[in-house]
Amino acid sequence: MKDPLVGTVLNKRYRVDDKIARGGMAMVYLGTDLTTDRQIAIKVMHPHLSTDASFVERFEREAMNASRLEHPNLISVTDQGRDGDVVYLVMEYLESVTLRKELRHRGKLTPRQAIVVSNAILAALEAVHDAGMIHRDLKPDNVLLGTDGKIKLTDFGLARAVTTATTTKTLIGTVGYVAPELVTRAGADARTDLYTLGIMLYEMLTGSQPYTDEVPIQVAYRHVHDRVPAPSEALPGLPPAIDALVLWATSPEPEDRPESARAFRDALNEARAELSDDELDFGASEPVDASAPVITATADVESSDPIQRPNEQPLVSDDVDEEKAEQSQAQDDDAETLSPTTVVHTADVEEDAEDKGAHDKGAGSSPEPATASVPNPRVARRRRTIFALVAAAAILVLVASGIVWNRQNTDAPKEVPAIATGVEQSDAQHMIESAGLTVAITQKFSSEVPAGRILETHPAPGSQVEPGGTVTLVVSKGKDLVAIPTLTGLKRDDAEKEAEKAGITIGNVEDKYSDSPKGEVIEQSRKPGDKVERSESVNITVSKGEEPISVPNVKGLEFKSAYHKMLKLGFRVGTDEKYHDTVPKGRVISQHPAPGTPKHPGDFILLRISKGKKPADDKKSGDKKKDEPKKDDKKDK
């Protein structure tokens, strides 16, 4: 199935040409910068992570950290951006293989080769550490061996500023290479990277990591509680000086390790200068094919600091001498030719004396006295033919015995491996497939387990499954994050409906006086657009309307003063007049509502104003009118 991104153009500039690799956080594509017509690498965050603000921040931090660093042994990052839902980095493209792939192909490296690769990594780490950062995720997968002879370190997705690294509460890094202080959360510094490089050096020399276990936590436990063994225990015959370097770098206590990448480089080069060629090429298993591209020992670090001695055979060389290549071809027409992308080539320390002299002479070194002639190519081919026949016979015997074994064991039930919660998806898949089972993937949100790590398996670990049966890995999608909606300006009921629609709940509700209409949401505890975990609550504040005002006491005041006082507070004022024996004319006799009553601006206040004392005529007239009914009453009676 074709990748939907292949063939698209990001932000009208970067064309996605082909998929190169997949990582836990992103997919890497080969691309073309249409403005310069140069090949580039484009790192695109996985879609299920691009909605997670913390992962996007980590992705952008990788770009920012890497773009600050310029060094021949570091992959440069040139741009970052977003095109719709696609979050990406643009990086230098290096035609290469990873050190991991080369180790799988070769099995192991010679001390000479391991020192060359380590020197390049240390040169890169010097630049990283000088910038105040630590890499934190060194591993063979992050070391690129270029077909042009360059060795480069990549992937700063887990890099942190040294000044803040001690505050981390998350174990970051690949468990097989993790330093003890990262497991115990004792803090990390530049020497943490040197421990990891020591583990990588052990693996380059022996072909395996010092600690392996199906349960990752057991590996981490051993990094904390065990002392890394000398590589010569796994591969007897390795020089003691090499053992000492590995043990120094992997000291459990950081203060016992090299103080800096530079110090470790110096020690490596000292050992290199003191070791003999036989010691440096210990463990070599096949001759160097002069027709294949190789990496020069001086190309792995900046030219101002060469690591090759005058008579030293190069680990990798881009410029193969044509005469030497022709000579090698003439001697061995049937020699195995490695693919152009195979990089680290092993020197042959078991050559015949005549062969070694011929190669040394071709390389420009002084030939040693030779007492035997150069071997006949036909004889060499005959030896290989005999060896091939013997090997074929051995294979037939193994196949025949394997058929019997297969019939007896193929149908036996397989046990689901013990996969702990939190294991990386890729590691879990490898464990399932290694057990002869098929992997199915489902995803599920989790508040506790980071995205890309295992939540559980179905069936459970220890269960018996038919050979080739399916084990379902439930992989965490990380937290189920939703965006906070805009609740302000809505009526409370409408705000609750909007919150439910967005996947959150309303928490505490506070009522507060404001200029906004009564019942309207005026504040929310989280900003609109913020990402929170689904079902989290948001507190809101609801308007009670304008705050009421206590009606002032204006009784006895002149009407004009009382009237303006009420108007100033926003009240509407009405009046009526009445005679009063004691309250002077024009002053307030009474008010309604009474003083102290809470009212809002715009409410109506009635003021009763005195007309003064009632005139005498009005009194007599009033008295007469009062008496008249009595007379009428008597008359009626």
N, C-alpha and C positions, 0 to 999 in steps of 0.2 A: 504494500500500500504506500503510495507516494506521500511524503510529508507535505502538508498543505503550505508550509512556509517556503519550500523550495520553488524558485522561480519568481517570488515576490520581490518588490523593491521597498526597503524601509526608508521612510522620509525622503523619497525621491532621490536617494543617493546610494544606498547600500543594497546591492542585489544578492539575494540568497541563492547560492549555486548548488550546494550539496551538503548533506549531513556528514559530520566528521565523527562526533562522539557524543555520548550522553553522560551527564553527571547527576549527582543527587539534587543539585539546585538548578541546573540549566542544561540546555542542549547547545552543542557547539557546531557551527556550520562553516563551510568554506564559502567565501563571498567575494564580491568585487566592488571596490570603491569606484563608482561611475565617474567621479570627478577626476580621479588620477589614473584610472584603469589598472589599479594594483590589486593583487590578491590580498584578502584580509581574512581574519577569523572573526566570526560574529557569535557572541555568547548570548543566548536568548533564555531568559528565565522561564521555567515551566509554568504553564497557564494557571495551574491550581495554586501557585505561590504568588503570582503577580497581584492577587487581590489582598494579600497579607502585607500590611504596612511594614511590619518588622522585617520581613524577608526582602521587600523592596529596598528598605533602608540598608540592609546588609549588602545587597547587590550593588547599590550605588556607592556604598563605602568601599567595596572592592575596587571599583573604578577610580574613586578618588585617591585611595592609597596607592594603587598601581601607577596612576598617571603622574604622581609626584616623583616616581623613581625612574632614573635613566641609568642603565648599566648594560654592558654587552651580554651579561648572563641572566638578564631578566626580560621576560616577554613584555613589550610595551603596550599600554592601553592608550588608544588615540581618541576615543569618543565614547559617549554613552547617550542613550536617548530612549524615547518611548514613541511608538507608532500605534495608536489605538490601544489595544490590550497587550501589545508586544513590548516588553521591557528588555533592552539589549545593551551589550558592550561591544565596541569594535576594538579588536586587538591585532597586533602584528601576527602574520601567518608565517609559520616555520614548517617547511616540509620535514617531517620527523616521525620518530616513533617514541613512545614513552619508555622510560627506564624499566617500568613494570613489564611491558611487552618484550623488551630485549632480554630481561632476566628469564621470562618464560621460554624464550627462544633458546637462550644460551645455557640456562641453568644457573650459572654463576659467572663472576668475572675474576680475572687474575688480580693480585694486589696492585700491579701497575695500573690496570684499567680502573680499578676501584678508586685509587688515589686520584687519577685524572678526573673522574666524574665528581668525586668529593671536593676537589679543588674548585671546580666550577661552581658547585653549590655554595661552598663557603665564600667565594668571591661575591656571589649574589647576596648571600646573607649579610656580608659586611655592609653592603649598600642599604639593605633593609634595616639593619640594626642602627646604622648611623642616622637613619631618618627617624629614629625613635619608635620603630615598630618591631613586632615579632611576627613570624609567619604563622605559627601554631598548627599548620596542617601539612608539614613536610611528609612526603611519601613518594615512592617511585612513580606513581601516576602523575605527579606534578613536576617531574623532571623530563624535559624534552631533549632527545638526542637528534640533532639535525643532520640531514644527509650532506649538508655543506660543512660539517665538522663542528658546528656550534652546539654548545650545551646550555640550555636555558631553563630557568626556574619560572614556574607560572602558578596561577591560582592564589590570589590574595583574599579569597572569600572569607577566610577566617582570621585574617590579620587584625591585630588590635594595637592601639597605641600603648607603648610600654607603661606610660604613666597611669593608665586606667586598667591595665590587665589584671591587677590584683583584686579588683572589685567584682570580677565575673563570678556568677553563681552557676554556670553551666559548663559541663565537661565538653570541651570542644576539641576535635581532632579524631584521627583514626586510631582505634584502640590498640592495634598492633604496634604502634609507634609512639604511644602516649607517654609523656614524662610523668614520674611519680607525683610531682607537685600539682599537676593538672587533675589527677585523681583525688588527691587529698585536699584540693582547693587551697593549697598553701601559697598561691600566687605564682606568677610566671614572669620570666624575663628572657633576655636573649639566650641565656644558657639552656633554656627549655628547648630551643631549636637545635642546640648542639647535641642534646641527649637523643633527639629523634634522628639526627644525622648519624650518630653512633650506631643506632639500631639499623639504619639503612646500610651503613658500611658493613655491619655484620651480615646482613642479607646479601649484599653484593658479593661478599667473599665466600659465603657458604651455600647460597641459593635458597635459604629459608630464614624466617624470623626466629628470634630466640625463644619466643613464647607463642604457642598456638593452642587454641581450644575452641570447641564448638560454641561455648558460652562466652561471649565477649567480656563479661564482668570478671571471669576467672583470669583472663589475660591481663586485664587492668590490675587485678589483685597481685599478680606475680610481678608486674612492673614496680609495685609499691614495696612488696615484701621480699623479693628475691634479688640477688645480684646477677646481672647479665653475665652469662658464661663467656669464657674466651672463645673466639671463633675456631681456634685450633682443636677444641674439644669435639666440634662437629666435623672439622676437616684437618686431621692430623697432618703436620708438615708445614703449616703456615708459620711464617717467621714470628718469633717472640715480639719483635718490635711492632708488628701489626696487631697482635693481641693487646699489647700495652695501649695502643692508640684507641682501640675500641673500648677497653675497660675504663680508660680515662674519660672518654666522652660520655659513657653511660653510668658514671658514678651516681648513686642514688641521691646524694646531696649536691645541690647546684654549686655550692662553694668548692667542691672537690673536682669540678669539671674545668675545662679550659675557660679562661676568663672572657674570651672573645672568639669570634670566628677567625680573626686574623691570627690569634695565638695557635689555634688548632691547625690552620693552614701551614704556619711555619713548622709545626711539629711534623705534619705529614711530609713536607718537603725535605726535612732533615732525615726522616726515616727513609725516604725515597733515595736520597743521595748515598746513604750508608748501606742499603741493601744491594746484594749482587743481582745480576740479571736473572740468574736461576731463581732467586728468592722472589724477585718482582714478577716473574712469569710463572710462578708455581701454580699448578692446576690447569695450565693451558691444555686444551684437548684437541684443537684442530689448527691447521696452518692458516696464516693470513692469506686471503685471496687478493692478490694485488690488483685484480681487475674490478673489484667491488669498491664502492665509496667508503672511506673510513674517516675518523675524526682525528685531527692532529692533537697531540698533547699540548701544544701551545695555543690551540684555538679555543680551548675551553675557558680560558681567562683572558683578561686584557693583555695585549702584547707587551705592555710595559713590565709585566711580571711573569715571565715564562716559567714553566714548571718542568721543562724537558732538559735533561743533561745531554751533552754533545753526542755521546755514543748510544743514546737511548732509542730503542725502536718505537716509532709513534703508535699510540693507541688508535688514532683515527687520522687519516690524511686524505684530503680532497684532491691533492695533486700527486697522482701516482706516476712514478717514472715510467715512461713508455717502454724503455729498453728492459726494465725490470719486469714489467707486465708481460712483455713478449717472452722473456726468458722463463717466467713462471708457467706460461701457457705451453711453451715447448716442452717443459719437463713433465707436465701433467695435463694432457688433453682432456682427461676425464675428471678433472678437479671439480668439486661441487661449487657452483656459483650462487652466491646469496642474492636475494632480491635487492633492488636499488634502495629500498627503505630500511634494510637491515643495517644497523649502525656499528655497534661495538664489536670489533673483530679481534679474535683471540690469537696471540702470537704462539707459534709452535715451538715448544721447548724440547720436543723429542725428535727434532730433525736429525738426519744423518749429518756427520761432521762435514761432509763435502757440501751438502745442501746449505748448511749454515754459513760456511765460508763463502759460498757463491752469493748468498743474499747479503751478507755483510759487505762484501766487496761492492756489490751493486749499490749499496746504500752509502758508500763512500768511506767506510771504516777500514782500518788496517787489517788485512787478512792474517789469520793465524797460520803457522806452518801446516801444510796439509800433506799427509802421507798416502791418502787414498784418492782415487780418481772420482770424477763426477759420476753419479749413478746413471745407468742407462734407462731412458724413459720407458722402454719396453719391459724391463725388469720391474720397474715400479708398477706398471699397469698389471703385470702378471701377479704381483703380490696382492694388489687390490682385488683381482679377480678371484684368487684363492680365498681371500678373506670374505668376499661377498658370498661365495658358495657355502662356506662354513656357516656364515650368519644366516643364510637362507635355510640351511638344514636345521639350525637351531630354532628358527621361527616356525618351521613345519612341525617340529616336536612340540613346541609350546602351543600351537594352534590345535594340534590333535588332542593334547591333554586338556586344553581349554574347552573343547567341545564336550568332553565327558563332564567336566566341572560345571559347565553352563547348564547341561541338562538337569543336573542335580540341584542347582541353586537358583536358576532363573525364576522359577515359580514360587520361591520362598517369599512370604510376606515381608514387606519393608517397614521399618519403624520410622515414624515421623520424628525428625531430629528435634532436640531440645532447643527451641528458639525463644530467647528471653524477650520480654517486652522492651522496646527501645532499640532493638538491633536494626541496623541500616537495611533497607529493602534489598539492595544488591547482595549483601552478605547472606541474608536469609534465603534469597533465591538460589545462591550458589550452594548452600547447605542442602536445600531440598533436592536440587538437581543432582548433587553428588551422591545422594542416597538412592538415586534411580527413580525418582518420582517427578511428576509433572506439576508445574506451578500455575496457579490461577490467582489473580489479584482482584481484591475489592478494596474500596476506600471508605473511610469513615472519619468524621470529625472527632477530635479529641482535645480536651482542655489540658491534658497532662503530657501527652507524648508529641514531640515535634513532628512536623510534616516529613514524610518519607521514611518514617521508622515504623517498626512492626508493633501492632496492638495485640494481636492474637493469631492463632492458626486454627484452621478447621480441616481435619480432625486435630485434637489437642496433641502436644508433644508426647511421644511414647506410644501412641496408637499404632496399630498394625494396619497397613494398607497394601493392597495388591500391587505387584511390580508395575510401574508406569502409571499408577493411580494418581489422582489429583489431590494436592494439598492447597487449600486456599489461604493465602496470606492476607490478613486484614491490615491494610496500611493506613497510617494516620494521615489525614489531610490537614492536620494542624487545627487550630481553633476555628470554630465556625463564626466568622466575623461578619457583622452587618453594620451598615452606616446609620448613624443617628439622624433621624429626620428633623425638619424644622417644626417645632411645636408652638413657638411663640406666635401670638396673633390669632391662635385658634381658640374656640370655646373649649372648656374642659372636656366635654364629651367627645368632641371632634379630635382633640389631642390624644385621648385614650385610644380611639379607633386607629389613628395614624401610627401610634406607637406599636399597637398590636400587628398592624400590617407590615411594619418594618422588622418585626421579630424581637422587639424589646418590650419591657413593661414599665408602667408608671410607678415610681417609688413613693417617696414622701411628697405630700401636697401641702404647701403653705399658702394661706390667704394673706393678702397684703393690700393696703390702700394704695391707689395709684390714679393717675389721670386716665388710664385705659378703662374701657367699659367693664362693668362688673361681670365676672365669670370668664374673662379672657386670660389666657396664659401669657404672663409677662416675662418669665425667666425660666431657663432650663439648665440643669447642672452640667450637661455635656454639650459641646459645640456641634452644630449640624455638620454632618460629613465625617465626624470622628468615627473610627472603627472600634467596635466593642464586640465582646462575645455575645452570641445570640442568647436571649432571655435575660440579659443584664437589665437593671432598672435605671431609670433616669428620674431625678427629682424635678418637680416643677413648682412654680409659684403662680397663683391665680389672683387676679385683681379683685378686690372688694369694692372697686369704684373709688371715687374721691373720698378722702378722709373727712368726716363730719366736723362742723364748726360749732362751738358752744355759743348759743345766742347771748349777746351781751345785754346787760341791764341798762336801759336808757330811760327808765322812769324818772320824771322830774327834770329831764333835759329839755332844752328848747327844741322845738320840732326840727328846725334846720340842722342842728348838730346831730340829733338822733337819726334823722333821715340819712345824712351823709355817712354816718358811722355804719349803718346797715348796708348801704350801697357799696361801701368800700369792701365789705366782706362778701359781696356777691349776692346778697339777698334782694328779692323783690319786695318793695314796701307799699303797703296800702294804709289809708288813714280813715278815721271818722272823728267827728267832733262832738263834744258834750260839755254842758255846763258843769262846773265843779266849784264847790264852796271854798275849798282850800288850795287847790292847784291853780296857780296863776294862768292866765290866758296864754296860749301858744306853747305850753309845756306838755310833756307826755304824762297822761294820767295812768295808763296801763299799756301792756303789750301782750301779744299772743303770737306764738307760744311764749311761755314764761321764760325769764332769764335762766340760762344754764342748759336749756334744752338743746340736744345735738341736732343740727340741721345742716344741709348741704347747700352750697352756692346755688342760687336759682330758686330756692324755696321761698314761700310767701310769708312775710311778717306783717301783722296788723298793729298799727300804733293808734291809740286813742288819745286825741289832743284836747286839752281843756279850752273851753270857750270863755272861761272866767266864771265869775258869779252870775247867777241868773238875775236879770233885772227885776225891780220891785213890781212893775206893772204886770210883768209876766207871772209873778207870784200871785197877785190879786186875781188876775184873770184865771189863773189856774185854780185858785181857791174857790172862786165863784162857780167855775165849772164843776168843781167837786161838790159844791153845795146844791146846785140845781137838781141833780138827780134825786137828792134826798127829798126836795120839795115835791117833785113829781111823784115820788114814791108815796109821800103822805097823801097827796091829792088823789092818787090812784086808790090808796087805801080807803 
